[in-house]
């Protein structure tokens, strides 16, 4: 360690500071306590000490004491609490007791600890991939749940190493990026008391306490979590797959006034959190999690940007998705700011310029910024796309104009501000809500297993059970559900913008109607790999639709459609139809049908003709004549139970005229040489 280790921590109101050193992660007491001298170990509000000859692997905590005035300043210094270094890159939570950190008294025996680690990792010339988002197909997944099920067959289930063994599966599926649910170290004990009594834990991980450290629970060996994470990143990159991290900067694991003291509350409660102006004992909660990070305080902005730079520079990640990102747009007074310093610092950082930045553009206090999130480079989870497509596929009438807008990249939300189709992350399902299987199998949520009386989770899911709530042996309902699932996947892959799939949807994974499995670290949430064979037809369909998308640059345009020919092209980039040619029934409130012809964007790219029919009856659509020398060939028909997608080599010309599209289904035609 070059002769020793330099420790440094920030605290505005601390007057005394101690550094506690432990021999290992389970030592009950420190083997040495170093008392820092404010005359020589403090520079402004930074406390620092160089410890000579300290060995790598040593664990440590801090203690901070000084002026504590929760009412006037908001300071919550507590000399009895052992504090975690907010900048620690490796941590141990083996002894962690959340309740001990909530109660008054010393918790040194059960605190989360940082660890002194060196850095000699061999990256083998690895670099972030920086694949353009307009070419991306994102796959949202949970690191632990992806391989924890006994059926996964991996050597180390539920770990970064377990993920590596499944990369060939993801390659074969055709996705370009994985979006990993939180991997920054989080508190698994952060659940409501009634949920904890059921033996449940914080599974999703939206309870971060260490923004520079990988979660030790995802490592085979906890103290090697950082290098095991890097092994996974390197393996993904070798496979040509980028890695996007879901980061939780809107709140921390410390909760509200009754939550635990882990680090930020003691070092700088009045700086790191939004506090009530009238009574600084109270936390302003825009996240529904007890506290909200005061992201636009200069110190906090610097801390968060430094964390992102660390994960790009030292961990080689390719981008970030920001949970409840609208909370980051709130100024120190809690009001939204378009020029929020933290958001623009991220947008304009040269070192982050090629990293993808994706916002969940809302928070829990009603700030909804989809289509209006600060900045230009930020992509957004397009919640309007999700809701409109869900309603359309279940058969809601009168949505045709907005369906056309959403599948065209949501130009109404982005184009006037100089943004692009890639700013829209299109999705139908995500971790938060129903899986694709459950979206077509349940009308109501069924969250009783969470211990909250089914009060948690969203009530308005825009779902349709196809005639029976939950499991059924009725073959007609089963067929309809599979057709609906194919419809959702097809529309997602045919839409301009960036598609995102939820892990397991490709094999119709179910959570039995639970739309909020944040606390279910069990088979309800885990990926069941037996479904790969059981629902092979669905897996093949999803794989084929991703392949269709990737062979059509016209679907992945970097500019919005205009309805006019592009330079060098004869046909309009898109032509809208209804059942009749060039007669989309925009104003019919009962209409559930839409068609369009999409011209090729590059040389030799065949045009496509797409017909949607979400009516209860089949309908005949007029088909435009193909260009001279070409014939229309069937590429997709979601009404077919088998071979719903036809590979290009197997496509055959169709007779001219009209095409019947079945109820609740869609058809895609590709033009081929006659």
N, C-alpha and C positions, 0 to 999 in steps of 0.2 A: 504493500500500500504506500510505496514511496516514503517510508519513514514514519508514517502516521496517517491520521484521518482528521479532516477539518469538518466540524459540525457547525451548522448555522440554522437559526430559526427566527422568525419574525414575531414580535409581540409589542404592541404599543404601550400597554399599561403595566407590563411586568416590571417589578423592581428587584426581584430575585429569581434566579434560574438555576436549576440543577440538571445535570446529565447523568442518567442512571445506566450502568453497563451490566449486562447479564452474560453468563457463560454460554447459555443455550436457550432455546425457545421455551423450555419448561422450568427454568430456574425460578424458584419462589421469590428470591430476594436478589437485588443487585450485588455483584461482587465489589463494585466500586461506585461511589457517588461523588461526582465532581461538582463542586460549588463554583459557579461562575462569578467573577468579580465585575461589577458593573463599570468600574473604571477602566479595566483593560479588556473585558470580554463583551462589551456592548458598543456598537456604533449606531448612533441614532436609535432606531427601534429594532435593530438586528443584534441578536445574541450569538456569539461565536466562540469556539474553543478548538484548538488543535491538540489532539491527543497523540502523543508519540508512541510508536511501536505497537499500535493497536492491531490485533490480528483480524484478518478477514473472517467473517462469520459471526462476529460479536453482535449480540442483540442489544437494543437500547430503547430507552424512553426519556422523556423530559418531565420535569415538574416546574410549574410557573406560579409565582406568588406576587402579589402586589395589590394595587387599588382595585377593588371589586365593588361596583356600584351598578347593579342591574337596573335601577329605576332611572338614573340620570344619564349615565354614559353607556349603559348596556354591557359593561365589562363583567365577565363571569369567571375571573381567575379563581382557581380552587387548588391550593397547595397539596391537597390530599389525593388528587387524581394524577395517575401516571398517564402521560400524554404521548400520542403517536406523532411522529414527525410527518407533517403533511407532504414533504418532499421525498419520503422513503420510496425506494424503487423495489424493495423486497420486504415483505412483512410476514409475520406469523400471527395467526389468530387461534392457535390450538388451545389456549387457556381462556379465551374470550368469554366473558359473562356480561351480557348487555345490561342486565338488571343491576349488577354491582356498580356499573358506570352511571346508572341513573340515581342510585341511592347516595346519601351523604357518606363520607368515610373513604378510607384508603382502598384503592383497587389495584395496587401494584402487582398482586399475584394473578390477576385475571385480565390485565389490559392487553390490547393488541400492541405488538412491538415491531419496530423497524429492525432491519439487519444491515450491517456493514458488508457491502459486496464490491468486488472489483469488476472489471469488464474486459475480458479477453476473448469474447465470442468471435468465432470465425464465420463471417457472412458468406464466404466463398463467392464474392463478386455480386451478391444479390442486391437488387435495387427495387424500390417500389415500381409497379408496372405502369401506372397512370394511363390505363385504357380509357379513351373518351367515353363519357357517360352515354352519349347518343348511340353507342354501339353496345351498351351494357344490357345484361339480363341479371338482375340481382336476386339472390336467394337468401332470405332472412332465416337465421338458425340460432339455436341455443347450444353453446359449446358442450355443456354437460349432457343435456337431453338428447343430443343427436346420436350418441353411442352408448348411453347408460343402460338401455334395455338389454336384457340377456340375449336377445336375438341378434344383436349387432355383431357378435362374434369377434370383436377386437380384443387385443391383448390387455389394454388398459381402458376400460369403459369410462366414459364421462370426463375424458381429459383431452388436453391439446394433442397428445400423442394418439389418442383414439381417433381424433378427426383426421389425422394424416392417413390412417388406413382406409378412410372412406373417400379420399380425394378422387380416385378413379371413378367412383360412382357419380360424383359431381361433374367430372370431366365429360363422362358419357351423356349426362343429362343435357349438357350444352350451356350451362350458366357461365357467366364471365366474372362475377363477383359474389362473394359471400358477405352478408351483413351480419356480424356477430352481435348478438345481444350482450349486455354488459360483461366485459372481461376485466375491467378495473376492479380491484379488490373491494368487495362489498360485504355487508353484514347480513348473514343468513338468518340471524335472530330477529331481524326487524319485521315483525308481523304483529297484528293486533293480539291482545291477550287471549281472546276467545279462540283465535286461530292457533296460537301457540299451544293451547291446552289440548288440541287435537294432534299434537306432534308434528305440525306442519311448519314450514320455514319459508324464508324469502328465496324463492327459486329463480325468478326472472333476473334478479340482481340489480334492480333499480333502487339501490341503497348504498351508493359509493361512499367509502371513507378514505381511500387511498388512490389519488388520481395519477400516480406515476407507477403503480405496482400492479402486475397481473394478479388475478384472483388465485390464491394458493389452492383452493378447492378444485381447480381444474388441472392441477399438476400431479404427476405421479409422485414426485418428491417436492414438497412445498417450497423448500429453500431454493429449488432449481426452477421455480415457476417462470422466471424471466427468460431463461434459456430454452425451456420447453416451448414457451410461446413463440420464441424466435424460430425454433425448429419447424413449427407449424407454418409460420409465415413463409419461410424459405421453401417449404414443400409446396405450398399453394402457388408461389411465384414460379417455381419450376414447372408446374402444371398449367401455367398461363392464367391463373385465377387471382384476381385482386381481392384484398381484404379491407372491408369497411367496418369500423368499430362504432357500435351504438354507445354514445357517451352521455352521462347523466351529470350535466353541469348546473341544472336548475335547483337542486337541493342536495343535501348530504344525509348520511345515516344518523346524524345526531338528533333529528326530529325537532320538536318544539321545546317549550320550557320544561316539560317533564321527561324529555329524552336524555340519552346518555351524553356524558362529556368524553369525547374521544380525542379531539385535537382543536378544531377551529373554534369551538365555544370558549375554550380557555385562552388560546393564543390571541384571538382577535374577534370575539363574538360581535362586537360593534362594527367591525369592518366587513367580515365575511357574510353576514346575514342581513336581510331586510328586517329592521326592528320598527315597532310603532313609535312615532314621533312623540306622542304624549306620554307613553309609558314604555320605557325601553326594556321592561321585563317581557313584553309581549312580542311574538314573532309574527310578521306579516306573511301569510301563507298563500302564495299564488300557485302552489303545486299540489295541494292536497296531501302533502307528506309532512306537515308540521313546520317546515322552514323553507325559505327561498334564498338562494345565494345572491348576494349583492354584487352581481357580476360586473357592474359598470363603475365600481370603485376602482381607482387606478391599481391598487395592490392586487385586487381580485382578478381584474382583467389580465394583469401580467402573469399571475399564477396560472390562470386557465390557458392562456396562449402558450406559456412555457410547457404546460402539460401536453398540448397538441404537438408542439415542436419536438418534444421528447419522443412521442410515439411515432412520428414520421422519421426523425433522424436516427434514433437509436433502436427502434422496433420495426421500422420499414413498412408501416401500414400505409394503405392507399387512400384512405379517406375516413370520414366521420359522419355519423348520423346523430343529430342532437335531439335528445328527448325533451319534450315540452320546451322547444326552443324559444317560444315567445316570451317565456320568463326571462330569457337573456336580453330581451329588448327593453326590459323595464329599467328606467333610470333609478338613481338612489332614492328618489321620492316615490317609487313604485309605478309611476306613469310611463306609458309606452314612449319610446324614443325611436324615431326613424334612423337617426345617426348615433345609435347606441355604440359606444366605443368598443365594447368587446366584439360585437358582430363585424364592425368594419376593420378592426385589428386582424380578425381572422381572414376576412375577405381580401385584404390588401397585403397580407404578409407575403413577402417574396418566397420564403421557405415553405409556405403552405399553398403556393399558387397553383400547383399541379395536383394537390390533394382534393378529392371530392368532398364537398361540404353540403350536407342534406339536413334540412330543418323539418322537425315535426312542428309546423307553424301554428301552434296554439298552446295555451296553458290551461290550468285547472280553474282559473278565476274568470274565464270568459273572453280572454284576449284571443281572437281568431284572425290569423294573418295569412291564410292560404291565398296565394295570388298577390299578396301585398307585404311579403316579408322583406325587411330591410336588406339592401344590397342588390347586386345583379347576378353574382356568380352562384348564389345559394340556390340549390334545388330544394323542392318541397315535397313532402308526402302530400299527395293531392287527395285530400279527404272528399272533395266534391266529386272527383272521378269515381271513387269508391261508392259513394252513395247513389249517384246517378246510374251507374252500371248495375248495381245490385237491384235497384228498383226496376230497371228496364228488363233484366233477365227474369225476374220473378213475374213479369207481365204487367207492370204498372203502365197505363196508357198516357199519352200526351207528353212523353219525354223525348220524342224524336229530335227536335232541334238541339237540345242540350246533349243528347247522346252523340250527335254528329260533332258538336264542339269538343266534347271530351276525348273522343277517339282521334280527333285531329290535333291533339296536343294542347288543348285548352288555351287557344290563342287569345280568347277574351280576357284571360287572367294575366297573361304574360307578354303578349306581343307589343302592346302600347307602351310598355316600360323598357323596351329594348331587350327583353329576355327571349329565351329560345325554347323549343320543345323539350330539351334536356332539363329544363327547370322543373318539369312535371314528373315526379315519381308516381307512376300509375300503379295502383294495387287494388285488389278486391278483398284480400284478407291479410292480416298480419298477426303478430303474437298476441295482440290485444284485441280479443273478440273471437268469433267463431272461426273454426277451420273451414276450408272449402266444403268438406263433407258435411259438417254441421250446418253450414249456411243453407244447404238444400235439404236438411233433415229435421230442422227444429224451427218452430215459430217463436219460441220463448227461450230465454236463458235458463240454465239449470245448474246453479252455483251452490247448491246446498252443502256440498262437500267442503266448502271454504270456511264454514263455521260462522258466517255472517248473516244467516237467515235469508239468503238469496237476495240481499239488498245491494251487494256489490256488483260491479260490471254494468255495461250498458243495457238499457231496456229496449231501445229502438235499433234493432239489428238489420232491418230491411231484408229479412230472410223469408223463406217459404219452405215449408216441410213437404211439399208436393202431395199432401193429402193424409199424412199420418205423422204424429209427433214421435220422433226418435226411431229406433230400430223397427223394422217390419219385414215380414216374409212375403208381402205382396209383390209379385214380380213386375207388375206394371209401374208401381211406385218406385221400385228400385231402378228400373230402366229410365224413368223420367229423371230421377236424381242424377244418374250418371250423365244423361244428356245435358242437364243443367250445368253440371260441373264442367263438361266439355265446352259448353257455351262460354262460361266465364274465362276459361283458359284461352280460348280462341280469341275472344274480344280483347283480352289483355295483350296477347301477342300481335294482334293486328293494329294496335293503337300507336299513334305517334307519341313520343315521350319515352320514358324509361320504365320498363315493366319490372315489378318486384313480386316474386313468389314467396309464399310462406312454406318453410320446410315441412315436408310431409303431405302437402296438398297434392303433389304429383302421384301419391299412392293412396289418396283419400283417407288420411289419418283422421280419426275422430277423438274429440275430448268429451264425448257423451253430453254435448250441449252446454258444457261449462265454458263461458266466454271470458273468464278472468282467472286463469290457472297460475297466477303469480306465486302461489304458495304450494303448488302441487309438484314436489320433486319426487315423482313416482310414475307409474306406468300410464297414468292419465295424460301426462305431458310428454313422456319420452317417445322417441321415434321407434315404432315397431317395425323391424326389418322383415318380418314375415309378410308384411303388406306388399313388399316388392314383387313377390310371386303371386300373392292372392289377387292383387289389382294390377297385374302386369299390363293389361290393356290400357289402363289410365296412364301408367308410366310411359308406355310407348306413345300414347297420344300427346302427352306433354312434351316429350323429347322431340316428336315430329313437328309440333307447332313452334318450338324454339328454333328448330332447323329451318322451317319455312320463313320465320322472321329474319333469320340471319342471312338467308340467301336473297332477301329482298331489301336492298338499300332504300327503296322507296318508302319503307315503313320506318326507317331509322334516320330520317332527314334531320339535318342540322338547321333547317329553316322551316318556317310555317308554310303550309299549303296555301295556294292562292286561287286555285280554280282556273289558272291560265297555264299555257305551255311554258316550260322552262326553256332557257336558252338552248338551242340545238334540238329541241323536241317539237313534234307536231301536235301531240295530244295534250290537253290540259292535265296538270299534275293530278287533279281529282275531279270527277264528275259525279254529282249526287243524283240518285234515282229513288223512286218509291217502287211500288209494284209495277208501275209503268215507267218507261224510260224518260229520264230527265224531268220527272214530275214528283219530286219528293213532297210528301203530304205534310209540310211543316206545321200547318195550322189545324190539322184534324185532331181534336182532343181524344179521339178513340184509337188513334193509329198506334200500332206496335210494330211496324215494318219499315225498313230502311235498306237501301242498297247504294253502292258506290263503285265506280271504276277507278282504279289507281294505276296511273301510268308508270312505266319503268323509269328509274332515275339515271341508271348507267347503261352503257351499251350492252345489248344482249340480255337485259333484264326483262322478263316477260311481264306484260300488264296483268293485273288481277281484277276480278270482278267479285264483289262480296255482297251477299244478301242475308239480312237479318230478319227473322220472323219470330217474334215472341208472343204471337197470338195463340189462342187455344185451338185454332183451326189451321190446317195447312193452306198455303197460298201459292198461286202461280205468279212468278216474276218474269217480266220481259228481260231479255238479255241483249245487250248491244252487239251488233255484228263485230267480229274481230277484225283486226287490220288485215289487209291482203296477205295471203300466204300463211296465216295463222288460224288455228282452231282453238275454241275453248275446251279445256279439259277439267274434269272434276279433280280438285285437290283436297277439299275438306267437305264433309257432310256430317254434322254432329248428330243427326238423326240415326245414323248407322251405329249399331251396337258393336260391330266388328269392322276393322279397316276404315275407321272414320277419317283417317288421313291417308291419301294416296301419294306415295313417293314419286318424284318426277319421272323416273325411268319406267314406272308402271302406269302412268296416266294415259288415257285414251281419249280421242276426240269425241265430243258430244254432238248430237244432231242439233242443227240450228233451231231457234224458236224460243219457247218459254221453258222455264225450269220450275218444277214444283218444289217448294221448300216446306218441310214438315213443320208441324206445330212445335213451338219452343225449340227452334233449331236455327242453324245458319249454314250457308253453303259458300264455299270459296272456289272460284274457277281461276285457273292459270292459262294463259295463252301459250300455245306451243306451235312449232312449225307444222303445217297441215300435211 
